[in-house]
Amino acid sequence: MNRRIIVAISVWISAMLIISACTGKEAPPAAGEGASADNITPAGEFPIAKEKVTLKVMVASNPQVEDFTTNEFTKYLEEKTNIHIEWEVVPEKSAAEKLNLVLAGGDLPDVIMMGVSSAQQMIFGSQGVFLPLNDLIDKYGKETKRMFEEMPVVRETITAPDGNIYAMPSPNECYHCSLANKLWIYKPWLDKLGLDIPTTTDEFYEVLKAFKNEDPNGNGNADEVPFSGSPNAWYAQVDAFLMNSFIYNPGGDRLYLVDGKVDVPYNKPEWREGLQYLHMLYNEGLLDPQALTQDSNQLKQLGENPDIPILGATSGGHMGVMTEFYGSSGRWLEYVTVPPLKGPDGVQQATFRPYQVGAGNFVITKATKHPEAAFRLADALYDEEMTLRTTLGRPGVEWDWAEKGELGINGKPAIWKMISDYGQVQNVHWNQTGPSFRTSDFRLGEVANPDKPLEDMLYKETKQNYEPYKVDMERVLPPLFFNNEQASELADLAKTINDHVEEMMARFITGDASLEKDWDGYVKNLENMNLPRFLEINQEAYDAKYNK
């Protein structure tokens, strides 16, 4: 699964830092010329470099990759391309802060292979920190051009308003990811207590009370955690699923469209009602206090608690958020999805993310002496076999090509099939770090295999329980680019506003702030932080591209 298709706006603050540090505007350097190009073979040929090239690549740590340096795919890639990668691995939790520091004047790597926002691309591209890739694409982009042909929305989405492409994407048309705001519940506990899957927020409340009070794991201890989550696990934030029973909550920066106008939910009365519900769960010991602070590993440890299950439910894009796919406990097979819950006012909806381009995934900086080699490396990863190798592992070991007559999950002739288990800590692939290219037909072209049911299960759970409730396309704000002035202003506004929303959401849920006494002040603070201008800038960018 593609890991953060839209990067958190909080990283935009780095734009302000670089602007304040710069005294002038550098012209973006030309790429694809000079001595380094003489060392590169023609597009599509291997090895890429005639004489070995070393690239310093900054990447965020991946909890399912043991070591990027000793990784089997890293070794294969070096042998295939004659490019050696010197990794700079930064902790996942502090990756955004590290990126900020580097872009504000730190030691630049050759390549940044982690989420870089559109605002950062515009500002640092125009400053010459990021190289424009257009000429490199024209000269060397064999697989990139194929990607543009098969998925035309990619080129449009990644092209900045100045006409340049500053970052390579990781398109991943993942069906179950397009409806990723799911809720997972431990089915054996429902069965033991004689409970049905809840259909309303009231029923969910009653189920959580039963989980807390009726000892569903049967050990005689009050150790059950009815509902948990994590602020940085994949769609596992406590508001990610439940708030959609009160008001549309698309996640991320929480921007959406209402009759063509950009809006947010977190200053509305319905948001307050949702917070009141979450506060009730917290106050009655049904919502895990650690859900507001724990990282993704801690949530998974909760779901995989040794010897006996203790986790009843959590939000999450898939069951690997709180369990280990194909793990020895087998609990990943025992959590099932809860369809969108009907709220007190009848609101019942599923978020929809049709734009799965994964922009900003691979940036080449001005520090590199080998821009051609760096681009050729990214381009190579869009090849079908390379994509399978970097996301799944070795052919004939972790996956293989489908045989004639085998059908995919989508019922069409299959393309490839899983051999080994997926989702565990390993050292044979990059687990979706870096560029790859997966269309919907490619993903659903996996052989439907009851012995490797993960993708088929996610497809069916999504089709049955979330597809019927997905919001209309008219509600979805497409990815936007901003000009330099807009991006600079957003850098400050977005950081201030989103930090305030997250802080106050936690305080309202825990009761540190009162929804009765402090709500009006919270909304007023959003106004003082210039939320109207924040929305106006996004509206300007949307109108410029879609309402010409």
Secondary structure, DSSP 8 states (H G I E B T S, - for coil): --S-SS--GGGGHHHHHHHHH-SS-------S-SHHHHTB--TT-SSSBSS-EEEEEEEE--TTBS-TTT-HHHHHHHHHH-EEEEEEEE-GGGHHHHHHHHHTTS---SEE-S---HHHHHHHHHTTSB---HHHHHHH-HHHHHHHHH-THHHHHHB-TTS-B-SB---B--TGGGG---EEEEHHHHHHHT-----BHHHHHHHHHHHHHS-TT-SSSS--EEEE--SSSTT--HHHHHGGGTS---STT--EEETTEEE-STTSHHHHHHHHHHHHHHHTT-B-GGGGT--HHHHHHHHT-SSS--EEEEE-SSGGGTS-TT-TT-GGGTEEEE---B-TTS---B---------S-BEEBTT-S-HHHHHHHHHHTTSHHHHHHHHT--BTTTEEE--TT-BBTTSSB--EEE-S--SS-BSSS-TT-S---B-HHHHTTBB--TTS-HHHHHHHHHHHHTGGGB--GGG--------HHHHHHHHHHHHHHHHHHHHHHHHHHHTSS-TTTSHHHHHHHHHHTTHHHHHHHHHHHHHHHH--
